[in-house]
Amino acid sequence: MSTAIHTVTDASFEAEVLQQAGIVLVDFWAPWCGPCKALSPLLDELAGDFAGQARIAKVNADDNKAASERLSVRGLPTLILFQDGVEKERVLGLISKSRLSTLLDKYVEA
Amino acid sequence: MTSPMTTPTSDGTASAATALPDAADAVPSGWLQAALDTITARLGPERALSERRAVLAALPAGVDAEPLGSALILRLLDEVVAVRAPEGELADALATIRELHRRCLAGEELPAIAWKAPRRQAVAATDARVPAPAEGSRLPPDDARLRGVGLTIEAAAWDPRRSASAVSEVLRQWLALEGLKADAEFGWTNEDDARIRRLLAEMHARYLADKPEEKRTVFEFLEIDHDEAATRLRAYIKHGNQHGVVCCERACALLRRLLAEAD
């Protein structure tokens, strides 16, 4: 995992996502989830591409059920984009790097 | 950067792979590693290892594989647009993306910003022509093909020298388009898909909901209650897996040829 990716837990979710200013893209994943594995290198690259503009965070949904339930995560991977702690976008399932990049651009450039 | 690790040999025919103690031990970096992971994922461990060896052995000694990601993307784009030629804005985006890859192949350094406009154009044009299906539903076959072509063009809008996932993303979309061909060959329709989803949901509601002690799966209950549907589903999955293996082998062969032709 890229060092630019923030690993978030139930304990740190409030501070690292909901109280975080700016853009945070949170990936809810699990080790057994194949599409989550395919998504991982794309997020690593995006964390580098958007360094200083958006934070990319990952939550292991198996180990952090409180955060998953709080956000009503019903399938994996689920990506939720927060702006100043408010959910703005939600994507369920594997998505291409081009689409994620376009989604992030929409908020970063706004 | 992929730097072929070579040592001179007496006959001058050493390849990047033969110069190593074992080609399978070579760990290519960047796009080639990601591409190999994608196209060998369905092959099983032994076959995957032999394909990786063959691909790495195909790279001539001293040749830098890094720019060749664009060559593979261009070949895949040619194949994909032969399925369904894009029109309008998507065709314009495709033309720009192809030109950018040709410049990469020629060794030109391109700023990341050069890819952004055609990438956005391709994403917008794909959605305008064929919006994404609702969750849990499938597009009509022709729309699915057209959207698949658009998704492949979008995925190609990155410099593989800077974005290691670019080639594997294009391969993933290409494999998805090939999956549509497999569905058509088998005769699997959207009605089949909807029926199976409905039956599996019924099995879950009837036998598994609120029964955490139950160890059997929805598929096992489908076998019991709807044998004919379960048999057709098994045959469909088997056909799809076999088709996927053939596609991965074809992608490996294409990659081998491409690397072997490099100079």
Chai-1 contact restraints between the chains, C-beta under 6 A:
chainA,res_idxA,chainB,res_idxB,connection_type,confidence,min_distance_angstrom,max_distance_angstrom,comment,restraint_id
A,P41,B,S165,contact,1.0,0.0,6.0,A-B,restraint_1
A,L42,B,S165,contact,1.0,0.0,6.0,A-B,restraint_2
A,E45,B,S163,contact,1.0,0.0,6.0,A-B,restraint_3
A,E45,B,S165,contact,1.0,0.0,6.0,A-B,restraint_4
A,S96,B,A155,contact,1.0,0.0,6.0,A-B,restraint_5
A,S96,B,E169,contact,1.0,0.0,6.0,A-B,restraint_6
A,K97,B,S165,contact,1.0,0.0,6.0,A-B,restraint_7
A,K97,B,E169,contact,1.0,0.0,6.0,A-B,restraint_8
A,S98,B,R119,contact,1.0,0.0,6.0,A-B,restraint_9
A,S98,B,E154,contact,1.0,0.0,6.0,A-B,restraint_10
A,S98,B,A155,contact,1.0,0.0,6.0,A-B,restraint_11
A,S98,B,A157,contact,1.0,0.0,6.0,A-B,restraint_12
A,T102,B,R120,contact,1.0,0.0,6.0,A-B,restraint_13
A,T102,B,V123,contact,1.0,0.0,6.0,A-B,restraint_14
